């Protein structure tokens, strides 16, 4: 393939723009905010599950407390009825009086036991409610952090995209100055190796950092200025300048 020396040199300008685009793409993929957003999103998902579990526990304890309080009320009412019966004097038999008094005492003991159960459930419910409140507060904090991280990400993306548009425009202008066949070869090489052209500097390919052998340098020296030469090691297009050491 042949191409004017100036057209070949423009490949270096094109490669510079491609390298800039590669750096921008890498920067976009590796923004610190992305890892932070991922971590915060995962934590939010965990908290959502924990809140559901805590709320379920608190609700269950609420129902358990209501049932225990209902049991206390039932025992209390029964004890009050028995006490009124006792106080009314309707029971005169000593045996019946003793039985009624024993039952009232048993109901009071039962009521005390049930009230202890209610207190224990209330303490557990308070703990569960406190956990729900703490998790909800943490969710609010993390949500605010996530919104901030997403805002910073979007700002960085906008800046990167703006720079990318400017570089792309410069690349398009440079590519328009390069012959179609030379550009096609460059694009093919860039697709396979990441870099389509490299400077030959001091007898060394700056694409793969390989120092040319004497035989290779002699072959390049013998090539006409408009002949497109390639690195024998990496196969990239070698661009010759006054610094090539030929």
FIKOLZA-1660 file (N, C-alpha, C; in steps of 0.1 Angstrom, whole numbers, plus 5000, padded with zeros to 4 digits):
% residues 246
   i   px   py   pz ch aa at
   1 5008 4988 5000  A  X  N
   1 5000 5000 5000  A  X CA
   1 5009 5012 5000  A  X  C
   2 5004 5023 4993  A  X  N
   2 5011 5035 4993  A  X CA
   2 5003 5047 4997  A  X  C
   3 5009 5056 5004  A  X  N
   3 5002 5068 5008  A  X CA
   3 5012 5079 5010  A  X  C
   4 5008 5091 5008  A  X  N
   4 5017 5103 5010  A  X CA
   4 5022 5103 5024  A  X  C
   5 5035 5107 5026  A  X  N
   5 5041 5107 5039  A  X CA
   5 5033 5116 5049  A  X  C
   6 5028 5127 5044  A  X  N
   6 5020 5136 5053  A  X CA
   6 5007 5129 5058  A  X  C
   7 5001 5121 5049  A  X  N
   7 4989 5113 5052  A  X CA
   7 4993 5103 5063  A  X  C
   8 5004 5096 5061  A  X  N
   8 5008 5087 5071  A  X CA
   8 5011 5093 5085  A  X  C
   9 5017 5105 5085  A  X  N
   9 5019 5112 5097  A  X CA
   9 5006 5116 5104  A  X  C
  10 4996 5118 5097  A  X  N
  10 4983 5122 5103  A  X CA
  10 4977 5110 5110  A  X  C
  11 4982 5098 5107  A  X  N
  11 4978 5086 5115  A  X CA
  11 4982 5088 5130  A  X  C
  12 4993 5094 5132  A  X  N
  12 4997 5096 5146  A  X CA
  12 4987 5106 5153  A  X  C
  13 4983 5116 5146  A  X  N
  13 4973 5125 5152  A  X CA
  13 4960 5117 5155  A  X  C
  14 4956 5109 5145  A  X  N
  14 4944 5101 5147  A  X CA
  14 4946 5091 5159  A  X  C
  15 4957 5085 5160  A  X  N
  15 4960 5076 5171  A  X CA
  15 4959 5083 5185  A  X  C
  16 4964 5096 5185  A  X  N
  16 4963 5104 5197  A  X CA
  16 4949 5106 5201  A  X  C
  17 4940 5109 5192  A  X  N
  17 4926 5111 5195  A  X CA
  17 4920 5098 5200  A  X  C
  18 4924 5087 5193  A  X  N
  18 4918 5074 5198  A  X CA
  18 4923 5071 5212  A  X  C
  19 4935 5074 5215  A  X  N
  19 4940 5072 5228  A  X CA
  19 4932 5080 5239  A  X  C
  20 4929 5093 5235  A  X  N
  20 4922 5101 5243  A  X CA
  20 4908 5096 5246  A  X  C
  21 4902 5091 5235  A  X  N
  21 4888 5085 5237  A  X CA
  21 4889 5072 5246  A  X  C
  22 4899 5064 5244  A  X  N
  22 4901 5052 5253  A  X CA
  22 4902 5056 5267  A  X  C
  23 4910 5067 5270  A  X  N
  23 4911 5072 5284  A  X CA
  23 4898 5077 5289  A  X  C
  24 4890 5083 5281  A  X  N
  24 4877 5088 5286  A  X CA
  24 4868 5077 5289  A  X  C
  25 4868 5067 5280  A  X  N
  25 4859 5055 5282  A  X CA
  25 4864 5048 5295  A  X  C
  26 4877 5047 5297  A  X  N
  26 4882 5040 5309  A  X CA
  26 4878 5048 5322  A  X  C
  27 4879 5061 5321  A  X  N
  27 4875 5070 5332  A  X CA
  27 4860 5068 5335  A  X  C
  28 4852 5067 5324  A  X  N
  28 4838 5066 5326  A  X CA
  28 4834 5053 5333  A  X  C
  29 4842 5042 5330  A  X  N
  29 4839 5029 5336  A  X CA
  29 4844 5028 5350  A  X  C
  30 4854 5036 5354  A  X  N
  30 4860 5034 5367  A  X CA
  30 4858 5046 5376  A  X  C
  31 4848 5054 5374  A  X  N
  31 4845 5065 5383  A  X CA
  31 4844 5059 5397  A  X  C
  32 4850 5066 5407  A  X  N
  32 4848 5061 5421  A  X CA
  32 4834 5061 5425  A  X  C
  33 4826 5070 5420  A  X  N
  33 4812 5071 5423  A  X CA
  33 4804 5058 5420  A  X  C
  34 4809 5051 5409  A  X  N
  34 4801 5039 5405  A  X CA
  34 4802 5028 5415  A  X  C
  35 4814 5026 5421  A  X  N
  35 4816 5016 5431  A  X CA
  35 4808 5020 5444  A  X  C
  36 4808 5033 5447  A  X  N
  36 4800 5038 5458  A  X CA
  36 4785 5036 5456  A  X  C
  37 4780 5039 5444  A  X  N
  37 4766 5037 5441  A  X CA
  37 4762 5023 5443  A  X  C
  38 4771 5014 5438  A  X  N
  38 4768 5000 5439  A  X CA
  38 4768 4995 5453  A  X  C
  39 4777 5000 5461  A  X  N
  39 4777 4996 5476  A  X CA
  39 4765 5001 5483  A  X  C
  40 4761 5014 5480  A  X  N
  40 4750 5020 5486  A  X CA
  40 4737 5013 5482  A  X  C
  41 4736 5010 5469  A  X  N
  41 4724 5003 5464  A  X CA
  41 4722 4989 5471  A  X  C
  42 4733 4982 5472  A  X  N
  42 4733 4969 5479  A  X CA
  42 4729 4970 5493  A  X  C
  43 4734 4981 5500  A  X  N
  43 4730 4983 5514  A  X CA
  43 4715 4986 5515  A  X  C
  44 4710 4994 5506  A  X  N
  44 4696 4998 5506  A  X CA
  44 4687 4985 5505  A  X  C
  45 4692 4976 5496  A  X  N
  45 4684 4964 5494  A  X CA
  45 4684 4956 5507  A  X  C
  46 4696 4955 5513  A  X  N
  46 4697 4948 5526  A  X CA
  46 4688 4954 5536  A  X  C
  47 4688 4967 5537  A  X  N
  47 4680 4974 5547  A  X CA
  47 4665 4972 5545  A  X  C
  48 4661 4972 5532  A  X  N
  48 4647 4970 5529  A  X CA
  48 4643 4956 5534  A  X  C
  49 4651 4946 5532  A  X  N
  49 4648 4933 5538  A  X CA
  49 4647 4933 5553  A  X  C
  50 4657 4940 5559  A  X  N
  50 4658 4940 5574  A  X CA
  50 4646 4948 5579  A  X  C
  51 4641 4958 5572  A  X  N
  51 4630 4966 5577  A  X CA
  51 4617 4958 5577  A  X  C
  52 4616 4950 5566  A  X  N
  52 4604 4941 5565  A  X CA
  52 4604 4931 5576  A  X  C
  53 4615 4925 5579  A  X  N
  53 4616 4916 5590  A  X CA
  53 4614 4922 5604  A  X  C
  54 4619 4934 5606  A  X  N
  54 4617 4941 5618  A  X CA
  54 4603 4945 5620  A  X  C
  55 4597 4950 5609  A  X  N
  55 4583 4955 5610  A  X CA
  55 4573 4943 5612  A  X  C
  56 4577 4931 5606  A  X  N
  56 4569 4919 5608  A  X CA
  56 4570 4915 5623  A  X  C
  57 4582 4915 5628  A  X  N
  57 4584 4912 5642  A  X CA
  57 4576 4921 5652  A  X  C
  58 4577 4934 5649  A  X  N
  58 4569 4944 5657  A  X CA
  58 4554 4942 5656  A  X  C
  59 4549 4939 5644  A  X  N
  59 4535 4936 5642  A  X CA
  59 4531 4924 5650  A  X  C
  60 4539 4913 5649  A  X  N
  60 4536 4901 5656  A  X CA
  60 4535 4903 5671  A  X  C
  61 4545 4910 5676  A  X  N
  61 4545 4913 5690  A  X CA
  61 4534 4922 5694  A  X  C
  62 4529 4931 5685  A  X  N
  62 4517 4939 5688  A  X CA
  62 4505 4930 5690  A  X  C
  63 4504 4920 5681  A  X  N
  63 4492 4911 5682  A  X CA
  63 4494 4902 5695  A  X  C
  64 4506 4898 5698  A  X  N
  64 4508 4890 5710  A  X CA
  64 4505 4898 5722  A  X  C
  65 4509 4911 5722  A  X  N
  65 4506 4919 5734  A  X CA
  65 4491 4921 5735  A  X  C
  66 4484 4923 5724  A  X  N
  66 4469 4925 5725  A  X CA
  66 4463 4913 5731  A  X  C
  67 4467 4901 5727  A  X  N
  67 4461 4889 5732  A  X CA
  67 4464 4887 5747  A  X  C
  68 4477 4890 5750  A  X  N
  68 4480 4889 5765  A  X CA
  68 4472 4899 5773  A  X  C
  69 4470 4911 5768  A  X  N
  69 4463 4921 5776  A  X CA
  69 4448 4917 5777  A  X  C
  70 4443 4910 5766  A  X  N
  70 4429 4905 5766  A  X CA
  70 4428 4894 5776  A  X  C
  71 4438 4886 5777  A  X  N
  71 4438 4875 5787  A  X CA
  71 4438 4881 5802  A  X  C
  72 4446 4891 5803  A  X  N
  72 4446 4898 5817  A  X CA
  72 4432 4904 5820  A  X  C
  73 4426 4910 5810  A  X  N
  73 4413 4916 5813  A  X CA
  73 4403 4905 5816  A  X  C
  74 4403 4894 5809  A  X  N
  74 4394 4883 5812  A  X CA
  74 4395 4878 5826  A  X  C
  75 4408 4876 5830  A  X  N
  75 4410 4871 5844  A  X CA
  75 4406 4881 5854  A  X  C
  76 4409 4894 5851  A  X  N
  76 4406 4905 5860  A  X CA
  76 4390 4906 5862  A  X  C
  77 4383 4905 5851  A  X  N
  77 4369 4906 5851  A  X CA
  77 4363 4894 5859  A  X  C
  78 4369 4883 5857  A  X  N
  78 4364 4871 5864  A  X CA
  78 4366 4872 5879  A  X  C
  79 4378 4877 5883  A  X  N
  79 4381 4880 5897  A  X CA
  79 4372 4890 5903  A  X  C
  80 4369 4900 5895  A  X  N
  80 4360 4911 5900  A  X CA
  80 4346 4905 5903  A  X  C
  81 4341 4897 5893  A  X  N
  81 4328 4891 5895  A  X CA
  81 4328 4882 5908  A  X  C
  82 4338 4874 5909  A  X  N
  82 4339 4866 5921  A  X CA
  82 4340 4874 5934  A  X  C
  83 4347 4885 5933  A  X  N
  83 4348 4893 5945  A  X CA
  83 4335 4900 5949  A  X  C
  84 4328 4905 5938  A  X  N
  84 4314 4910 5941  A  X CA
  84 4305 4900 5947  A  X  C
  85 4306 4888 5942  A  X  N
  85 4298 4877 5947  A  X CA
  85 4301 4874 5962  A  X  C
  86 4314 4875 5964  A  X  N
  86 4319 4872 5978  A  X CA
  86 4314 4884 5987  A  X  C
  87 4315 4896 5983  A  X  N
  87 4311 4908 5991  A  X CA
  87 4296 4909 5992  A  X  C
  88 4289 4903 5983  A  X  N
  88 4274 4905 5984  A  X CA
  88 4268 4896 5995  A  X  C
  89 4275 4886 6000  A  X  N
  89 4270 4878 6010  A  X CA
  89 4261 4867 6005  A  X  C
  90 4261 4866 5992  A  X  N
  90 4252 4855 5986  A  X CA
  90 4257 4841 5989  A  X  C
  91 4270 4840 5992  A  X  N
  91 4275 4827 5995  A  X CA
  91 4277 4826 6010  A  X  C
  92 4270 4817 6016  A  X  N
  92 4270 4815 6030  A  X CA
  92 4277 4803 6035  A  X  C
  93 4277 4793 6027  A  X  N
  93 4283 4780 6031  A  X CA
  93 4298 4782 6033  A  X  C
  94 4304 4778 6044  A  X  N
  94 4318 4779 6047  A  X CA
  94 4327 4773 6036  A  X  C
  95 4322 4761 6032  A  X  N
  95 4329 4754 6022  A  X CA
  95 4329 4762 6009  A  X  C
  96 4318 4767 6005  A  X  N
  96 4317 4775 5992  A  X CA
  96 4325 4788 5994  A  X  C
  97 4324 4794 6006  A  X  N
  97 4332 4806 6008  A  X CA
  97 4347 4804 6006  A  X  C
  98 4352 4792 6012  A  X  N
  98 4366 4789 6011  A  X CA
  98 4370 4787 5997  A  X  C
  99 4361 4780 5989  A  X  N
  99 4364 4777 5975  A  X CA
  99 4364 4790 5967  A  X  C
 100 4355 4799 5970  A  X  N
 100 4354 4811 5963  A  X CA
 100 4367 4820 5966  A  X  C
 101 4371 4820 5978  A  X  N
 101 4382 4828 5982  A  X CA
 101 4395 4822 5976  A  X  C
 102 4396 4809 5975  A  X  N
 102 4407 4802 5969  A  X CA
 102 4408 4805 5954  A  X  C
 103 4396 4806 5948  A  X  N
 103 4396 4808 5933  A  X CA
 103 4400 4823 5931  A  X  C
 104 4395 4832 5939  A  X  N
 104 4399 4846 5938  A  X CA
 104 4414 4848 5939  A  X  C
 105 4420 4841 5949  A  X  N
 105 4434 4842 5951  A  X CA
 105 4442 4836 5939  A  X  C
 106 4436 4825 5934  A  X  N
 106 4443 4819 5922  A  X CA
 106 4442 4828 5910  A  X  C
 107 4430 4835 5908  A  X  N
 107 4429 4844 5897  A  X CA
 107 4438 4856 5898  A  X  C
 108 4440 4861 5910  A  X  N
 108 4450 4872 5912  A  X CA
 108 4464 4867 5909  A  X  C
 109 4468 4855 5913  A  X  N
 109 4481 4850 5909  A  X CA
 109 4482 4849 5894  A  X  C
 110 4471 4844 5888  A  X  N
 110 4471 4842 5873  A  X CA
 110 4472 4856 5866  A  X  C
 111 4465 4866 5872  A  X  N
 111 4465 4879 5866  A  X CA
 111 4480 4885 5867  A  X  C
 112 4486 4883 5879  A  X  N
 112 4500 4888 5880  A  X CA
 112 4509 4881 5870  A  X  C
 113 4508 4868 5868  A  X  N
 113 4516 4861 5859  A  X CA
 113 4514 4867 5845  A  X  C
 114 4501 4869 5841  A  X  N
 114 4498 4874 5828  A  X CA
 114 4503 4888 5826  A  X  C
 115 4503 4896 5837  A  X  N
 115 4508 4910 5836  A  X CA
 115 4523 4910 5834  A  X  C
 116 4530 4900 5840  A  X  N
 116 4544 4899 5837  A  X CA
 116 4547 4896 5823  A  X  C
 117 4538 4887 5817  A  X  N
 117 4540 4883 5803  A  X CA
 117 4538 4896 5794  A  X  C
 118 4528 4904 5798  A  X  N
 118 4525 4916 5790  A  X CA
 118 4537 4925 5790  A  X  C
 119 4543 4927 5802  A  X  N
 119 4554 4936 5804  A  X CA
 119 4566 4931 5795  A  X  C
 120 4568 4918 5796  A  X  N
 120 4580 4912 5788  A  X CA
 120 4577 4914 5773  A  X  C
 121 4565 4912 5769  A  X  N
 121 4562 4914 5754  A  X CA
 121 4564 4929 5751  A  X  C
 122 4559 4938 5760  A  X  N
 122 4561 4952 5757  A  X CA
 122 4575 4956 5756  A  X  C
 123 4584 4951 5764  A  X  N
 123 4598 4953 5763  A  X CA
 123 4604 4949 5749  A  X  C
 124 4600 4937 5746  A  X  N
 124 4604 4931 5733  A  X CA
 124 4599 4940 5721  A  X  C
 125 4586 4944 5723  A  X  N
 125 4581 4953 5712  A  X CA
 125 4588 4966 5711  A  X  C
 126 4591 4972 5722  A  X  N
 126 4598 4985 5722  A  X CA
 126 4612 4983 5715  A  X  C
 127 4619 4972 5718  A  X  N
 127 4631 4969 5711  A  X CA
 127 4629 4967 5696  A  X  C
 128 4619 4960 5692  A  X  N
 128 4616 4958 5678  A  X CA
 128 4613 4972 5672  A  X  C
 129 4604 4980 5678  A  X  N
 129 4601 4993 5673  A  X CA
 129 4613 5002 5671  A  X  C
 130 4622 5001 5681  A  X  N
 130 4634 5009 5681  A  X CA
 130 4643 5005 5669  A  X  C
 131 4643 4992 5667  A  X  N
 131 4651 4987 5655  A  X CA
 131 4645 4992 5642  A  X  C
 132 4632 4991 5641  A  X  N
 132 4625 4996 5629  A  X CA
 132 4629 5011 5627  A  X  C
 133 4628 5019 5637  A  X  N
 133 4631 5033 5636  A  X CA
 133 4646 5035 5632  A  X  C
 134 4655 5027 5638  A  X  N
 134 4669 5029 5635  A  X CA
 134 4672 5025 5620  A  X  C
 135 4665 5014 5616  A  X  N
 135 4667 5010 5602  A  X CA
 135 4661 5020 5592  A  X  C
 136 4650 5026 5595  A  X  N
 136 4644 5036 5587  A  X CA
 136 4653 5049 5586  A  X  C
 137 4658 5052 5597  A  X  N
 137 4668 5064 5598  A  X CA
 137 4680 5061 5589  A  X  C
 138 4685 5049 5590  A  X  N
 138 4697 5045 5582  A  X CA
 138 4693 5045 5567  A  X  C
 139 4681 5041 5564  A  X  N
 139 4677 5041 5550  A  X CA
 139 4676 5055 5545  A  X  C
 140 4671 5064 5553  A  X  N
 140 4671 5078 5548  A  X CA
 140 4685 5084 5546  A  X  C
 141 4694 5081 5555  A  X  N
 141 4708 5086 5554  A  X CA
 141 4714 5080 5541  A  X  C
 142 4713 5067 5539  A  X  N
 142 4719 5060 5527  A  X CA
 142 4712 5065 5515  A  X  C
 143 4699 5067 5515  A  X  N
 143 4692 5073 5503  A  X CA
 143 4698 5086 5499  A  X  C
 144 4700 5095 5509  A  X  N
 144 4706 5108 5507  A  X CA
 144 4720 5107 5501  A  X  C
 145 4728 5098 5507  A  X  N
 145 4741 5095 5502  A  X CA
 145 4741 5090 5487  A  X  C
 146 4731 5082 5484  A  X  N
 146 4730 5076 5471  A  X CA
 146 4726 5087 5461  A  X  C
 147 4717 5096 5465  A  X  N
 147 4713 5107 5456  A  X CA
 147 4725 5116 5453  A  X  C
 148 4733 5118 5464  A  X  N
 148 4745 5127 5462  A  X CA
 148 4755 5120 5452  A  X  C
 149 4757 5107 5454  A  X  N
 149 4767 5100 5446  A  X CA
 149 4762 5099 5431  A  X  C
 150 4749 5097 5430  A  X  N
 150 4744 5097 5416  A  X CA
 150 4745 5111 5409  A  X  C
 151 4743 5121 5417  A  X  N
 151 4745 5135 5412  A  X CA
 151 4759 5137 5407  A  X  C
 152 4769 5133 5416  A  X  N
 152 4783 5135 5412  A  X CA
 152 4786 5126 5400  A  X  C
 153 4781 5114 5399  A  X  N
 153 4783 5106 5387  A  X CA
 153 4778 5112 5375  A  X  C
 154 4766 5117 5376  A  X  N
 154 4759 5124 5364  A  X CA
 154 4767 5136 5359  A  X  C
 155 4772 5144 5369  A  X  N
 155 4781 5155 5366  A  X CA
 155 4793 5151 5359  A  X  C
 156 4800 5140 5364  A  X  N
 156 4812 5135 5358  A  X CA
 156 4809 5129 5344  A  X  C
 157 4798 5122 5343  A  X  N
 157 4794 5117 5330  A  X CA
 157 4793 5128 5320  A  X  C
 158 4786 5138 5324  A  X  N
 158 4783 5150 5314  A  X CA
 158 4796 5156 5310  A  X  C
 159 4806 5157 5319  A  X  N
 159 4819 5163 5316  A  X CA
 159 4827 5154 5306  A  X  C
 160 4826 5141 5310  A  X  N
 160 4833 5131 5301  A  X CA
 160 4827 5131 5287  A  X  C
 161 4814 5131 5287  A  X  N
 161 4807 5130 5274  A  X CA
 161 4810 5143 5265  A  X  C
 162 4811 5154 5272  A  X  N
 162 4814 5167 5265  A  X CA
 162 4828 5166 5259  A  X  C
 163 4838 5161 5268  A  X  N
 163 4851 5159 5263  A  X CA
 163 4852 5149 5251  A  X  C
 164 4844 5139 5253  A  X  N
 164 4843 5128 5242  A  X CA
 164 4838 5134 5229  A  X  C
 165 4828 5142 5230  A  X  N
 165 4822 5148 5218  A  X CA
 165 4833 5157 5211  A  X  C
 166 4840 5164 5219  A  X  N
 166 4850 5173 5213  A  X CA
 166 4862 5165 5206  A  X  C
 167 4866 5154 5213  A  X  N
 167 4876 5146 5207  A  X CA
 167 4871 5138 5195  A  X  C
 168 4859 5134 5195  A  X  N
 168 4853 5127 5184  A  X CA
 168 4852 5136 5172  A  X  C
 169 4849 5149 5174  A  X  N
 169 4848 5158 5163  A  X CA
 169 4862 5160 5157  A  X  C
 170 4872 5162 5166  A  X  N
 170 4886 5163 5161  A  X CA
 170 4890 5151 5153  A  X  C
 171 4887 5139 5158  A  X  N
 171 4890 5127 5151  A  X CA
 171 4884 5126 5138  A  X  C
 172 4871 5130 5137  A  X  N
 172 4864 5129 5124  A  X CA
 172 4871 5138 5114  A  X  C
 173 4875 5150 5118  A  X  N
 173 4882 5159 5109  A  X CA
 173 4895 5154 5104  A  X  C
 174 4903 5147 5113  A  X  N
 174 4916 5141 5110  A  X CA
 174 4914 5130 5100  A  X  C
 175 4904 5121 5103  A  X  N
 175 4901 5109 5095  A  X CA
 175 4897 5113 5081  A  X  C
 176 4891 5125 5080  A  X  N
 176 4887 5130 5066  A  X CA
 176 4898 5133 5058  A  X  C
 177 4910 5135 5064  A  X  N
 177 4922 5139 5056  A  X CA
 177 4930 5127 5052  A  X  C
 178 4926 5115 5056  A  X  N
 178 4934 5103 5054  A  X CA
 178 4928 5095 5043  A  X  C
 179 4936 5090 5033  A  X  N
 179 4930 5082 5022  A  X CA
 179 4922 5070 5028  A  X  C
 180 4911 5067 5021  A  X  N
 180 4902 5056 5025  A  X CA
 180 4909 5043 5028  A  X  C
 181 4918 5039 5019  A  X  N
 181 4924 5026 5020  A  X CA
 181 4934 5025 5032  A  X  C
 182 4941 5036 5034  A  X  N
 182 4950 5037 5046  A  X CA
 182 4942 5038 5059  A  X  C
 183 4931 5045 5059  A  X  N
 183 4922 5046 5071  A  X CA
 183 4916 5033 5074  A  X  C
 184 4912 5025 5064  A  X  N
 184 4906 5012 5066  A  X CA
 184 4916 5003 5072  A  X  C
 185 4929 5003 5067  A  X  N
 185 4939 4994 5073  A  X CA
 185 4941 4998 5088  A  X  C
 186 4942 5011 5090  A  X  N
 186 4944 5016 5104  A  X CA
 186 4933 5011 5113  A  X  C
 187 4921 5013 5109  A  X  N
 187 4909 5009 5117  A  X CA
 187 4909 4994 5120  A  X  C
 188 4913 4986 5110  A  X  N
 188 4914 4971 5111  A  X CA
 188 4924 4968 5122  A  X  C
 189 4936 4974 5121  A  X  N
 189 4947 4971 5130  A  X CA
 189 4943 4976 5144  A  X  C
 190 4937 4987 5145  A  X  N
 190 4932 4993 5158  A  X CA
 190 4922 4983 5165  A  X  C
 191 4914 4978 5157  A  X  N
 191 4903 4969 5162  A  X CA
 191 4910 4956 5168  A  X  C
 192 4920 4952 5162  A  X  N
 192 4927 4939 5166  A  X CA
 192 4937 4941 5177  A  X  C
 193 4944 4952 5177  A  X  N
 193 4954 4954 5187  A  X CA
 193 4953 4966 5196  A  X  C
 194 4943 4975 5193  A  X  N
 194 4940 4986 5202  A  X CA
 194 4947 4999 5196  A  X  C
 195 4958 4997 5189  A  X  N
 195 4965 5009 5183  A  X CA
 195 4968 5005 5169  A  X  C
 196 4965 5014 5159  A  X  N
 196 4966 5011 5145  A  X CA
 196 4979 5016 5139  A  X  C
 197 4985 5026 5145  A  X  N
 197 4998 5031 5140  A  X CA
 197 5007 5036 5151  A  X  C
 198 5020 5035 5149  A  X  N
 198 5029 5039 5159  A  X CA
 198 5041 5046 5153  A  X  C
 199 5047 5055 5160  A  X  N
 199 5059 5062 5155  A  X CA
 199 5071 5053 5156  A  X  C
 200 5079 5054 5145  A  X  N
 200 5092 5047 5145  A  X CA
 200 5102 5058 5150  A  X  C
 201 5107 5055 5162  A  X  N
 201 5116 5066 5169  A  X CA
 201 5129 5059 5173  A  X  C
 202 5140 5065 5167  A  X  N
 202 5153 5060 5171  A  X CA
 202 5155 5045 5168  A  X  C
 203 5148 5040 5157  A  X  N
 203 5149 5026 5154  A  X CA
 203 5141 5017 5162  A  X  C
 204 5131 5023 5169  A  X  N
 204 5123 5015 5178  A  X CA
 204 5108 5018 5176  A  X  C
 205 5100 5007 5175  A  X  N
 205 5085 5009 5174  A  X CA
 205 5080 5013 5187  A  X  C
 206 5073 5025 5188  A  X  N
 206 5068 5029 5200  A  X CA
 206 5054 5023 5203  A  X  C
 207 5049 5014 5194  A  X  N
 207 5037 5007 5196  A  X CA
 207 5039 4995 5205  A  X  C
 208 5049 4987 5202  A  X  N
 208 5052 4975 5210  A  X CA
 208 5065 4976 5217  A  X  C
 209 5072 4987 5216  A  X  N
 209 5085 4990 5222  A  X CA
 209 5096 4981 5218  A  X  C
 210 5095 4976 5206  A  X  N
 210 5105 4967 5201  A  X CA
 210 5115 4975 5193  A  X  C
 211 5128 4972 5195  A  X  N
 211 5139 4978 5188  A  X CA
 211 5141 4970 5175  A  X  C
 212 5141 4977 5164  A  X  N
 212 5142 4971 5151  A  X CA
 212 5156 4964 5149  A  X  C
 213 5155 4953 5142  A  X  N
 213 5168 4947 5139  A  X CA
 213 5175 4954 5127  A  X  C
 214 5187 4952 5125  A  X  N
 214 5194 4959 5114  A  X CA
 214 5188 4956 5101  A  X  C
 215 5184 4943 5099  A  X  N
 215 5178 4939 5087  A  X CA
 215 5165 4946 5084  A  X  C
 216 5156 4947 5095  A  X  N
 216 5144 4954 5094  A  X CA
 216 5146 4969 5091  A  X  C
 217 5155 4975 5098  A  X  N
 217 5158 4989 5095  A  X CA
 217 5163 4992 5081  A  X  C
 218 5171 4982 5076  A  X  N
 218 5176 4984 5062  A  X CA
 218 5164 4983 5052  A  X  C
 219 5155 4974 5055  A  X  N
 219 5143 4972 5047  A  X CA
 219 5135 4985 5047  A  X  C
 220 5134 4991 5059  A  X  N
 220 5126 5003 5060  A  X CA
 220 5133 5015 5053  A  X  C
 221 5146 5015 5054  A  X  N
 221 5153 5026 5048  A  X CA
 221 5152 5025 5032  A  X  C
 222 5151 5013 5028  A  X  N
 222 5150 5010 5013  A  X CA
 222 5136 5013 5008  A  X  C
 223 5126 5014 5017  A  X  N
 223 5112 5016 5012  A  X CA
 223 5111 5031 5008  A  X  C
 224 5103 5033 4998  A  X  N
 224 5101 5047 4994  A  X CA
 224 5092 5054 5004  A  X  C
 225 5093 5068 5004  A  X  N
 225 5086 5076 5014  A  X CA
 225 5071 5073 5014  A  X  C
 226 5065 5070 5002  A  X  N
 226 5051 5069 5002  A  X CA
 226 5046 5054 5004  A  X  C
 227 5056 5045 5007  A  X  N
 227 5052 5031 5010  A  X CA
 227 5049 5030 5024  A  X  C
 228 5038 5023 5027  A  X  N
 228 5033 5021 5040  A  X CA
 228 5041 5009 5046  A  X  C
 229 5048 5011 5057  A  X  N
 229 5056 5000 5063  A  X CA
 229 5050 4996 5076  A  X  C
 230 5052 4983 5079  A  X  N
 230 5046 4977 5092  A  X CA
 230 5057 4972 5101  A  X  C
 231 5054 4972 5114  A  X  N
 231 5063 4966 5124  A  X CA
 231 5062 4951 5122  A  X  C
 232 5073 4945 5121  A  X  N
 232 5074 4930 5120  A  X CA
 232 5069 4923 5132  A  X  C
 233 5070 4930 5144  A  X  N
 233 5066 4924 5156  A  X CA
 233 5051 4925 5159  A  X  C
 234 5046 4938 5159  A  X  N
 234 5032 4940 5163  A  X CA
 234 5023 4942 5151  A  X  C
 235 5029 4944 5139  A  X  N
 235 5022 4946 5126  A  X CA
 235 5015 4959 5125  A  X  C
 236 5017 4968 5134  A  X  N
 236 5012 4982 5133  A  X CA
 236 5018 4989 5122  A  X  C
 237 5011 4999 5117  A  X  N
 237 5017 5008 5107  A  X CA
 237 5028 5016 5114  A  X  C
 238 5040 5017 5108  A  X  N
 238 5051 5024 5113  A  X CA
 238 5052 5038 5106  A  X  C
 239 5051 5048 5113  A  X  N
 239 5051 5062 5107  A  X CA
 239 5066 5067 5109  A  X  C
 240 5071 5071 5097  A  X  N
 240 5085 5075 5097  A  X CA
 240 5086 5090 5098  A  X  C
 241 5095 5095 5106  A  X  N
 241 5098 5110 5107  A  X CA
 241 5113 5112 5107  A  X  C
 242 5117 5124 5109  A  X  N
 242 5131 5127 5111  A  X CA
 242 5137 5121 5123  A  X  C
 243 5129 5117 5132  A  X  N
 243 5133 5111 5145  A  X CA
 243 5134 5096 5144  A  X  C
 244 5131 5090 5133  A  X  N
 244 5131 5075 5132  A  X CA
 244 5144 5068 5132  A  X  C
 245 5155 5076 5131  A  X  N
 245 5168 5070 5131  A  X CA
 245 5172 5062 5119  A  X  C
 246 5166 5066 5108  A  X  N
 246 5169 5059 5095  A  X CA
 246 5181 5066 5088  A  X  C
% end
